Amino acid sequence: MPERSESDSRKLLRRLRDVLGAQARGQERLDQITHLIADSMRTEVCSIYLFRDPETLELCATEGLKKESVHQTRMKLGEGLVGRVARTNTPVNTADAPAEKGFRYMPETGEEIYSSFLGVPIQRVGEKLGVLVVQSKTARQFSDDEIYALEVVAMVLAEMTELGAFTSDEDGMRALHRQPVMLRGSTGQEGAAEGHVWLHEPRVVVTNPVADDPVAEIERIRAAVGQLRVSVDDLLSAESLDKDQRQVLEAYRMFAHSRGWLRRMEADIQNGLSAEAAVEKEQSAARARLEQVPDAYLRERLNDLDDLSNRLLRILTGQGADTGAEMPENPVLVARNIGPAELLEYGRKLRGVVLEEGSVGSHAAIVARALAIPLVIHARRITAEALNGDHILVDGDQGIAHLRPEETVARAFRDKIAMQTEAQARYASLRDLPALTKCGTTISLHMNAGLMADLPSLSGSGADGVGLFRTELQFLVRNKMPRRAELAGLYARVMDAAKGKRVAFRTLDIGSDKVLPYMKPNDEPNPAMGWRAIRVGLDKPGVLRMQIQALLRAANGRPLTLMFPFITEFSEFQQARSHVLREVHRERSLGHVMPASLEIGAMLETPSLAFAPKAFFELTDFVSIGGNDLKQFFFAADRENERVRRRYDVLNLSFLDFIGQIVARCAETGTPLSFCGEDAGRPVEALALAALGLRSLSMRPASIGPVKALLRRVDLGQVRAVIDAARARGDASLRPALMDWLATQTD
């Protein structure tokens, strides 16, 4: 790159820094900057367009276009040349803008007299902030040096836009990180909470994008990259790495040792950027390139590059993983993703959790349910939008997070929480009463659990017992396989805490989205239908036997109930049951005290088991319908896929008829039957299941009160009549008819 271009670039950045450092309102700064850039680039026009919402760009300042068009001219993402720059995150450079495909003429700006056009994105680490444009009357292509210089300026503008340098309340413009944002995701765990953001991995905000001494900055970046390389090499030298972990770290090392990466950052510094700004500029540029690549593997490398860039920024700024910041009052954890052990470390001090990734069946979701805190997943860009301490509202019921909400939104949200609190107080009065319907039928309501922390809810919620105790969490939160004695001690404490109430222990349910950290993951195209749950247990019987031994010893003369997950055919249940009986014989021969009674059941989570031979229903001590999985396989709708999972309803009459068939098969052999899952904890759905003949439901503790309250005020015979009438009419769903009927009922 010619020395003249480098000097011009540094000169422009110094002038820009002077403007940014002067006392001025946001609009004044923007106006001064557009004048400065137009003068330095020798163009008649310079304009700055900023996003006003994720889909709309607004002309916020201009030198050369009509002043009255400022804050009046708007365009959608992808609309016109400016919109194209914003959509693609790549520059548009043309000598004849009106002839360019997609050109949009905006008469209010007076830009028809300008021929040449150069627009570059204003972005920060993949976050689209706006577009910087220069235009000239003379038809000419801008040179590579000019494009590069404008990109460097755009980088500085991006950093300063985040810091609020162009915004002020007087201008009616607020910094991006002061604006209210509603992030729509998915429900991971129901509930509502108000609090303040606590970032699991705090972002580094660059406050010094412009530097005077390129030599010193280059020394800083080289030293930091050297330190980064050493840290990655040290990680790779660990003997405990498995093949897959080593491959990930090899990809890290490839990026860290890339000469091109360091060379580009040094060039950015030569042109006036600080070391930190140079890292972010290259991170943003790489993201823009890779996001256009169709290859999924290459796109996944974005995470590797982001992690390395963030590590490098922390080295440069002296911020370790621990920034020294204090956790705010009523913390709401915000993260891209988080493991179960890390989430458990935070414990019950958290008011809620919001994740960019995650899934409804993930470890984090299971722990969030155990901790009884609302969880929103798939909240895209929450880690880019949020700052530590930001006011946040978490609506787990709707899968929405309100960041820096307007006061009217906050008031409405607090009203919702108050109503829920009032309702919970009413439900508390029912705690010691049975779920007895008006027709005299008692429904047994149980709670789901997975941690010792859940067990206090057993008495507080009024649950009749634990219908599902997930045993995999004790495996997931460790870096190595737990010992038999550890598990026996834990299971014994669970039984102690239950105080004689029935606890149904589900054996290890791993696979799909629950992969043990010390177990080699399987690259399966459809893990939900792959090697998981009892399939793993039967193929790797050592772990299954160890867990059975731990449960038998924990019982120590007390009743024991265990069940196997994901049984799809009679032979699987026979094999699993035989393992239990062999361990019973072995433990007895060793002189250990046997359980006072032993129930061995199966979870019905696939339609195939509903059609098992009668001998299965006669042999099993009980059947528990796993509603979440059964629904996804019945409708062929992946519960992790937001496009389809909400399309199908448990109150679909075809599904209810199928549940009715299972009820009939169990009634034929006198096999106890329960329903376990999210739908059991929804009052209207629970009512329909009870009307079909289910007499035992298992749900999260907070759902027991609402379900019990509704069951106690209805006659199941009348509900069955509503179901029969809807079926006779050929209704697709029971929901409209049942809701209409409920509206006519009085307490």
Disulfide bonds with the S-S distance in Angstrom:
none
